[in-house]
């Protein structure tokens, strides 16, 4: 083989090896690039969006309201009411919905809509309903603390009916009118910041995995009412 040909083949081999290393290097994931999940992150680790956070808390509320419906039926037919479990329901409403969820709305959502002059009439009504709901929760909590006489049974049934009658359209109007407008109102960046603020507030008010604990608490109350088997419904 001539020296010129030997030199050509040696150069070609070196070039091929270099290209292979370049290709191998490009195949490695680049860490911490914007828009990519960090190594080891799965879809389950994705952050919950602000609207998803609020709507799944409405799911907790609706599960409690179903138990309130059951108490209303028990009162109407003069059946026994599990008062301890009922007090637990009111406790979840106070802790998760009124002191946490509604405070998020009042501090972070309603002012943004009102400042923008958008859905301000709706937010004013929602604020008033929050106050009415807290008054009803006070009544339900007080009545669940002692054996019920006939007058107390009537008062409790009225408070539970009033609560559910108000909160069903309240939550539905937020889910279908207010919440869908939030992202467009605040913009993508501020929307992401809201998610971080909601997460910080949840840990502060409810502890780590506050939502998961609330769901577990509701499930235990459903067992106490004998309403934990979804298939039987």
Secondary structure, 3 states (H helix, E strand, C coil): CCHHHHHHHHHHHHHHHHHHHHHHHHCCCCCCCCCCCCCCCCHHHCCCCHHHHHHHHHHHHHHHHHHHHHHHHHHHCCCCCCHHHHHHHHHHHHHHHHHHHHHHHHHHHHHHHHHCCCCHHHHHHHHHHHHHHHHHHHHHHHHCCCCCCHHHHHHHHHHHHHHHHHHHHHHHHHHHHHHHHHHHHHCHHHHHHHHHHHHHHHHHHHCCCHHHHHHHHHHHHHHHHCCCCHHHC
